[in-house]
Amino acid sequence: MTMTFDFKHKVVLITGAGGGLGYACAQAFAKAGAKIAITDISQEALDSAVADLQDTGAEVLGLLNDASDSADVNAMLDAIVARFGCLDIAVNNAGTATPLQEFHQVGEAEFDRVMGVNLKGVWLCMQAEIRQMLKQGSGRIVNMASATSRNTFPNASPYVTSKFAVAGLTRTVAVEYAERDIRINAICPGNVATPLVVSLVEDLSVLATKHAIKRLGTPEEVANGVMFLASDLSSFSTGSLLEVDGGWNAI
Ligand SMILES: NC(=O)c1ccc[n+]([C@@H]2O[C@H](COP(=O)([O-])OP(=O)(O)OC[C@H]3O[C@@H](n4cnc5c(N)ncnc54)[C@H](O)[C@@H]3O)[C@@H](O)[C@H]2O)c1
């Protein structure tokens, strides 16, 4: 089931949209009439996503871009404004993880890599996006947090640390811009069988047991939540963390 949203004439950026949840969000916004800018660090994933989205008739700008690199992020914003003239909605989705490992075994480089994409990447993207949104006088940002922004996941300490931090960053920055019509929220998905998760966990049924609903989520269910936060239906929400996690955090 999908909700019906109207994003006609809206310019939407989704980072890390070559696959997984980001691609599902891009599909959903495209279906709702938005003009889409998508980024990824994988040229192959980006090309395939752009081609698939264009096949649906969507207007799409694909940018090979590293969300954890400030020069890349600033170039990304310049390219979006040059092509579409503005940025109405940004979904800061690009993320990564380490293989599951006990805390004392995690290498410093792995910690830095995960924090670089999942936390610094969101921080850099939000800065560039908000500078543009201040010029426009409005904007909507949805950060891809996680059920592990409030919950533990043993053997995933860099990932969980980064997602707790994204929750704090979202809430703090939301308050700073709340009176300037820039709404900033985060979505907290439970486990969904994306390429990232499939590469890290052999038995996905174990992940389903973490949810009260006892199944995995779908990318479309997460995209529905993202579209809600990006739409005027959530006009009184800012600094919120929306759980789309099958009841994981309620257990
Ligand atoms: N899948 C889940 O169960 C789940 C649950 C909660 C939160 N999340 C979050 O959702 C987001 C997407 O995860 P996913 O499961 O779809 O992962 P995924 O690996 O399937 O897709 C992520 C995409 O981001 C791209 N990417 C990685 N690093 C990047 C960078 N530095 N710059 C730009 N693009 C980059 C990858 O190439 C990939 O195409 C992540 O932030 C993740 O933490 C996922």
The ligand as an SDF file (V2000), in Angstrom:
LIG
                    3D

 44 48  0  0  0  0  0  0  0  0999 V2000
   18.1920   -0.9760    5.7030 N   0  0  0  0  0  0  0  0  0  0  0  0
   17.8710   -0.8110    6.9740 C   0  0  0  0  0  0  0  0  0  0  0  0
   17.4040   -1.7290    7.6700 O   0  0  0  0  0  0  0  0  0  0  0  0
   18.0660    0.5410    7.6170 C   0  0  0  0  0  0  0  0  0  0  0  0
   17.4910    0.7690    8.8560 C   0  0  0  0  0  0  0  0  0  0  0  0
   17.6470    2.0050    9.4600 C   0  0  0  0  0  0  0  0  0  0  0  0
   18.3530    2.9910    8.8250 C   0  0  0  0  0  0  0  0  0  0  0  0
   18.9200    2.7450    7.6210 N   0  0  0  0  0  0  0  0  0  0  0  0
   19.6580    3.8410    6.9810 C   0  0  0  0  0  0  0  0  0  0  0  0
   19.1370    4.0850    5.7050 O   0  0  0  0  0  0  0  0  0  0  0  0
   20.1500    4.6240    4.8720 C   0  0  0  0  0  0  0  0  0  0  0  0
   20.2420    3.8150    3.5920 C   0  0  0  0  0  0  0  0  0  0  0  0
   20.6080    2.5050    3.9490 O   0  0  0  0  0  0  0  0  0  0  0  0
   20.3360    1.2620    3.0070 P   0  0  0  0  0  0  0  0  0  0  0  0
   20.0460    0.1370    3.9040 O   0  0  0  0  0  0  0  0  0  0  0  0
   19.4220    1.6200    1.9130 O   0  0  0  0  0  0  0  0  0  0  0  0
   21.8270    1.0520    2.4460 O   0  0  0  0  0  0  0  0  0  0  0  0
   22.3460    0.6280    0.9850 P   0  0  0  0  0  0  0  0  0  0  0  0
   23.8130    0.3420    1.1340 O   0  0  0  0  0  0  0  0  0  0  0  0
   21.4900   -0.4270    0.4500 O   0  0  0  0  0  0  0  0  0  0  0  0
   22.1780    1.9760    0.1490 O   0  0  0  0  0  0  0  0  0  0  0  0
   22.9510    3.0960    0.4920 C   0  0  0  0  0  0  0  0  0  0  0  0
   23.4610    3.7980   -0.7440 C   0  0  0  0  0  0  0  0  0  0  0  0
   24.2640    4.8940   -0.2850 O   0  0  0  0  0  0  0  0  0  0  0  0
   25.4450    4.9400   -1.0740 C   0  0  0  0  0  0  0  0  0  0  0  0
   26.4970    5.5700   -0.3120 N   0  0  0  0  0  0  0  0  0  0  0  0
   27.2870    5.0210    0.6550 C   0  0  0  0  0  0  0  0  0  0  0  0
   28.1700    5.9170    1.0990 N   0  0  0  0  0  0  0  0  0  0  0  0
   27.9360    7.0750    0.4300 C   0  0  0  0  0  0  0  0  0  0  0  0
   28.5230    8.3580    0.4400 C   0  0  0  0  0  0  0  0  0  0  0  0
   29.5690    8.6300    1.2210 N   0  0  0  0  0  0  0  0  0  0  0  0
   28.0120    9.3100   -0.3640 N   0  0  0  0  0  0  0  0  0  0  0  0
   26.9780    9.0290   -1.1990 C   0  0  0  0  0  0  0  0  0  0  0  0
   26.4060    7.8210   -1.2670 N   0  0  0  0  0  0  0  0  0  0  0  0
   26.8640    6.8580   -0.4640 C   0  0  0  0  0  0  0  0  0  0  0  0
   25.7470    3.4930   -1.4230 C   0  0  0  0  0  0  0  0  0  0  0  0
   26.5930    3.3740   -2.5610 O   0  0  0  0  0  0  0  0  0  0  0  0
   24.3440    2.9160   -1.6250 C   0  0  0  0  0  0  0  0  0  0  0  0
   23.9260    2.9930   -2.9680 O   0  0  0  0  0  0  0  0  0  0  0  0
   21.4380    4.5980    5.6980 C   0  0  0  0  0  0  0  0  0  0  0  0
   21.6220    5.8760    6.2950 O   0  0  0  0  0  0  0  0  0  0  0  0
   21.1340    3.5640    6.7590 C   0  0  0  0  0  0  0  0  0  0  0  0
   21.8810    3.7480    7.9180 O   0  0  0  0  0  0  0  0  0  0  0  0
   18.7980    1.5410    6.9910 C   0  0  0  0  0  0  0  0  0  0  0  0
  1  2  1  0
  2  3  2  0
  2  4  1  0
  4  5  1  0
  4 44  2  0
  5  6  2  0
  6  7  1  0
  7  8  2  0
  8  9  1  0
  8 44  1  0
  9 10  1  0
  9 42  1  0
 10 11  1  0
 11 12  1  0
 11 40  1  0
 12 13  1  0
 13 14  1  0
 14 15  2  0
 14 16  1  0
 14 17  1  0
 17 18  1  0
 18 19  2  0
 18 20  1  0
 18 21  1  0
 21 22  1  0
 22 23  1  0
 23 24  1  0
 23 38  1  0
 24 25  1  0
 25 26  1  0
 25 36  1  0
 26 27  1  0
 26 35  1  0
 27 28  2  0
 28 29  1  0
 29 30  1  0
 29 35  2  0
 30 31  1  0
 30 32  2  0
 32 33  1  0
 33 34  2  0
 34 35  1  0
 36 37  1  0
 36 38  1  0
 38 39  1  0
 40 41  1  0
 40 42  1  0
 42 43  1  0
M  CHG  2   8   1  16  -1
M  END
$$$$
